[in-house]
Amino acid sequence: MQGKVSFWPKGFSTKMYEFVFDDKRIFRAYINTIFYTASGTLISLAITSAGSFALSKRRIVFHKFFSWVILFTMFFGGGMIPTYLTVKNYGLLDTMWTVVLPGAVSTWNFIIMRSFFDAFPDEIEESGKLDGLSELGIFIRLVLPLSKAVLATIGLYYAVSLWNSYFIPFIYLTDTNLFPLQLILRELLFAGSSNNATVGSGDVLVAEESLKYATIIVSIVPIIAVYPFLQKYFVKGVMLGSIKG
């Protein structure tokens, strides 16, 4: 940005990474974020898969009513204040569950998974009933093992959303011990900008940009590392619902 670098980088420095990791809150924030992502993904997958499987059965009572109620939430929300009051009344403020439970189900992911279960062969379910399985047994023993593609795809969507979650913790959390990584990195970025205020104007600009990119790398590398293990399922699951018949 100062016009001193052409093709080859000028020098190599880990100063900004050291600045990020010198903060003792980083490790705790990583643990919090991993907990939010892991527990939130499991809870979201459990609710979404069970609900979408049930709603894919058109024989259930009030099928259209429940479908419209769920679809309605995709276009209309209660707003920030009613949502905040609801979370407060449930006693979730300043707890780890306030990051996980309020957004446990995405309507879009719910619809995608329901489309997958709509195309699930009825013969498999009938064979389970012949063997004496209940609806829950069919879902756990037969349907879920054959739904790895959609579970991996929707799970990845939920995991990325939870890992990058910033607004919900910012609104509902005041205890710094519960802050996720994104909030801590935001504070580090502001602190780094103020600490560099005494440097020349050009150096301040470079330092701020370097700190921004260092925090970006710190925040995205872990979630990127998970992707190769889910790639084969993701490629299959991303096309779900695109072909009918």
C-alpha positions, -999 to +999 in steps of 0.1 A: +000+000+000+031+023+003+042+014-032+074-004-020+063-039-030+061-052-066+060-089-073+081-103-044+071-097-008+093-074+011+105-092+042+086-117+064+072-109+098+050-128+122+046-097+144+008-094+138+002-131+145+022-127+177+001-097+186-031-118+181-019-149+200-003-129+229-038-121+241-047-147+267-084-146+257-077-162+223-073-197+236-105-195+257-123-179+228-112-208+206-126-233+231-159-214+233-162-212+195-154-250+191-181-257+217-206-235+200-199-249+166-199-286+177-229-285+200-248-262+178-243-283+147-254-315+164-285-298+179-294-282+146-289-314+126-310-334+151-339-309+151-338-302+113-335-339+103-362-351+126-386-323+117-380-324+080-384-362+079-417-360+098-429-332+075-419-351+044-448-376+052-479-361+037-501-384+057-495-366+090-523-345+104-522-307+094-494-313+070-501-282+049-506-260+080-472-269+095-456-265+061-469-230+057-461-220+093-425-231+088-423-214+054-437-182+069-407-178+092-385-177+061-399-143+050-412-127+082-395-125+116-405-110+149-377-085+150-347-079+173-366-066+204-392-094+206-365-120+199-343-105+227-373-105+251-380-141+243-344-151+249-344-132+282-376-148+294-362-182+288-332-173+309-306-178+282-289-144+284-252-147+292-251-184+289-235-206+263-268-218+250-278-183+239-255-187+209-268-222+200-305-224+206-321-192+192-309-200+157-310-238+160-331-243+128-326-226+095-358-227+074-338-229+042-318-259+054-351-274+067-366-272+032-336-286+015-335-316+038-372-321+035-368-323-003-342-350+002-366-370+024-394-365-001-374-386-026-364-412-001-376-447-012-408-459+005-397-495+001-369-490+026-393-478+052-418-506+045-390-531+049-383-516+083-419-518+093-420-555+083-391-561+107-410-545+135-393-511+136-412-481+149-411-447+131-383-436+153-364-468+147-368-465+109-355-429+111-325-438+133-316-472+119-324-469+082-329-433+071-300-415+089-273-440+078-284-435+041-285-397+044-248-390+050-247-366+020-274-343+031-263-345+067-228-335+058-239-307+035-264-292+060-240-298+088-213-278+070-237-249+065-246-249+102-210-252+113-198-223+091-226-201+103-219-209+140-182-205+136-186-171+120-214-161+144-209-125+156-241-106+159-260-130+182-231-132+208-226-095+205-263-089+214-268-116+241-234-120+258-218-096+282-195-121+300-161-119+283-154-155+294-182-167+270-171-146+240-165-165+208-134-160+186-151-134+164-158-110+192-122-113+206-107-107+172-128-077+168-115-062+201-080-071+191-084-053+158-096-021+176-068-024+201-042-028+174-055+002+156-052+024+187-018+010+196-005+020+162-018+055+163+016+069+172+033+056+140+035+076+108+003+078+089+015+054+061+027+028+086-005+030+105-024+021+074-001-009+066-002-021+102-040-020+104-043-039+071-017-065+083-037-070+115-069-074+096-055-101+074-038-119+103-071-120+122-089-133+091-064-162+088-067-170+124-104-172+122-109-191+090-081-217+090-098-242+114-131-243+096-113-246+062-094-276+076-127-294+082-138-291+046-116-317+029-131-344+052-166-335+041-159-327+005-171-360-010-204-357+008-207-320+000-204-326-037-232-351-036-254-331-012-251-297-028-271-311-058-300-323-036-334-314-049-321-303-083-334-333-101-369-347-098-384-378-112 
